Amino acid sequence: MELLINSSEELRQLTGNYYANNDFSKVVGDIEQATEELTELVGEKVMEKAAGRDDAELLKKVQRPIAILATLRLYRKNDLSHEDDGRKFKVSTDGADKLPWEWQLDRDDAMHLEEYYRAVDALIRYLNKTNLQEWTESDTYLETQKLIIRSGRELNRYFPTEGSERLYLMLVPFIREVQTRTVSRAYGEKWPELLGEKGTETEAHYAASMAVALLAMSAALRRLPLRLFPMGVIQGYLAENGMKGSRIPSLDDVARTAAWMAGDGEHWLDEMKRARDGSAPDYQLLPENDRRNKYMRL
């Protein structure tokens, strides 16, 4: 696929912080990689449509996340110079430049990643809003239409995700897994009717969607790198459960959060069954009770 960004000036216009006099050839490889990654998300036909340059708005929506991710990766590589005799860190001779602290670099990286995520969100919202044929015929979109939660906007009704469409697409495999292995089986043979429900949302549909959202998020937190999630999503859930939401979550916090989500998801599975049957589910509290066994396992 041809480059969708062809000059340093374009990069500066798209990012607002790239020097127009930089050597463009140094960032070409990063642009190509960022383009490939975005293609995996939205499909080749959408990217080919943008490359045709007959839809200026689509082109800009596609170019911006590519530009942000490509320049971020270039900045990371340029923190050190790579020369024949090894890697070096250069300082100006007049001492006018000050070296950034590592925490400043980390914060800048995180800020650029959040900006990239927002740019991807804007692109997917545009595709959903315009119902672009190249998008609605893509494998990614068609897969979402088989699910009870079909967009980031819908997911945000059941779990606060800052309306992130990128996060939703990242969760699609987990939503499909939870829906297939757990929620649809728990609901029973009338699941297709619930899945095709239209109009005013029923209590059963709401409870099923809550269960899917929470169980999918729990599974994703256990299996995916934390950096892929908007930090506000995790911090917000921690705050709701009585923990300080402003600090960066630790690995223990993430594990605890995933467990809380799984527990909440199980609760909503019960609510789904209650709404389906019109009564509380019947529990077998001691399924293997034996009067000769005086011990219990906690």
Secondary structure, DSSP 8 states (H G I E B T S, - for coil): ---S--SHHHHHHHHS-S-TTS-GGGTHHHHHHHHHHHHHHH-HHHHHHHHTTS-HHHHHHHHHHHHHHHHHHHHHHHTSEEETTEEE----TTS-S----HHHHHHHHHHHHHHHHHHHHHHHHHHHHHT-HHHHTSHHHHHHTTSSS-SHHHHHHHS--TT-HHHHHHHHHHHHHHIIIIIHHHH-TTHHHHHT--SS--HHHHHHHHHHHHHHHHHHHHHS-GGGS-HHHHHHHHHHTTS-SSS---HHHHHHHHHHHHHHHHHHHHHHHHHHHTS-----S-TT--TT------
